[in-house]
Amino acid sequence: MKRIAGVVAGLLLSANVWAVDGVSFELGNGDYTDTARAGAIWNWDKQWFSEGDWQLTGFWEASVGMWRGRSSIGDNQTVKDLGFTPVFRFQQKHPSGVAPYLEAAIGFHLISPTFIYANRRFGSAFQFGDHIGFGARFGEHQQFDLGYRFQHLSNGGIKKPNQGININQVHFAYRF
């Protein structure tokens, strides 16, 4: 057990794991809830369907966030959210100027507490978070990213209740 803990600690402390490729920020709302999230991005070194001017690629996004309930029903809570999501993105290969993209993702989230207000309960701390989105990259080196995401979080029926939540988000990222 000590050997496994040592290997995990070594991997986490290695320079490559912490070599972040960018940071992200999101503001959103939906279902009487306001959200804010910050994250770190690690690009994939993989492309698919790259014939022509477009390609499918992606990145890992780890995030921390907070949700604040604002229902008139009452018992509004502040939920802490820890997420990890692989994001697939369809984008131009060698853009100049403003470059549009489409993206889709399914990731994992841990939340606490497991309800946002009196009648919206999530059943478990473990949640699936899927989103679809669109946006544009811009800047001299395509380092800026501004987009919209529609995200749905729920526990996928693992535990009752499974009311889930839908969030509209504005997403901004800066890539190093």
Secondary structure, DSSP 8 states (H G I E B T S, - for coil): -HHHHHHHHHHHHSHHHH---EEEEEEEE-SSEEEEEEEEEEE-S--BS-STTEEEEEEEEEEEEEEEE--TTS---EEEEEEEEEEEEEEESS--SSEEEEEEEEEEEEEESSEEETTEE-SSSEEEEEEEEEEEEESTTS-EEEEEEEEEEE-TTSSS----EEEEEEEEEEE-
